[in-house]
Amino acid sequence: MFTQFSITLLLAGIVVAEDCEAGWTPYKVMNSCYKMVNGQTFWDAEAECALEGAHLTSLMNDEENQFIEGMMAEKIPGHNAWIGGLLMTREKTQIHWMDGTPVDPENVIWNKGNKPDITERRFCIRKTSNGSLEQEFCDELYKGICKRPVGQVAPKLETPTCEEGWEGSKWTGSCYKLTPVSKSGAARETCLGWGADLASALTFLEKEFILEKAKGAKNEDTWLGAKRGANNDFE
């Protein structure tokens, strides 16, 4: 009976490891599926991953790090790729993984001479062909490596139909409108009068959508629905 139980576990592990859709590469150690997406900016690559229920990959341990290096060597030898790392301004040199995975400093190996510095405004992280990490301008073009859990499927994202003058976002299912006002209080009153509220940015992709929308303000500041709390944090 002990032998039969061991075989059952082994077979179950094989099924889990290979339960990835066509075009995705399974890695049973992480119980995840990986896919390379075409060369584009960091945020475009993250958006393409999100369309398939994924994020640009995090690096949770040395095994995953080596797996990603092998994938790059096979598919894009000698080239760099976007991974899901973002330098956070507040933490100075702290990486945030797009999928929310806690950061293990031992898996963050910076290229020699490329110590992260946010003053350079290079907030996005690429993995180099030699296996190390480098900060880079987010609008540079590289292939991206997406990662999603085994069994995850692409979500059904639909851009909502909005009233005239409003623009819908498939990432949030909400409608947005840019309107000229001079003060925060007046801005919120205007929004409430439309049955809306000042926009929040709960995800990075929603933030990017709002930033793109705010370009219509022609270099003027844009009010959002956040305020500084008692602990000097935004809420």
Secondary structure, DSSP 8 states (H G I E B T S, - for coil): -HHHHHHHHHHHHHHHHT---TT-EEETTTTEEEEEEEEE-HHHHHHHHHHTT-EE----SHHHHHHHHHHHHHHSTT--EEEEEEE-STTSS-EEETT-----GGG--B-TT----GGGT--EEEE-TTS-EEEE-TTS-EEEEEEEETT------------TT-EEETTTTEEE-----SSHHHHHHHHHHTT-------SHHHHHHHHHHHGGGTT-----S--B-TTS-B-
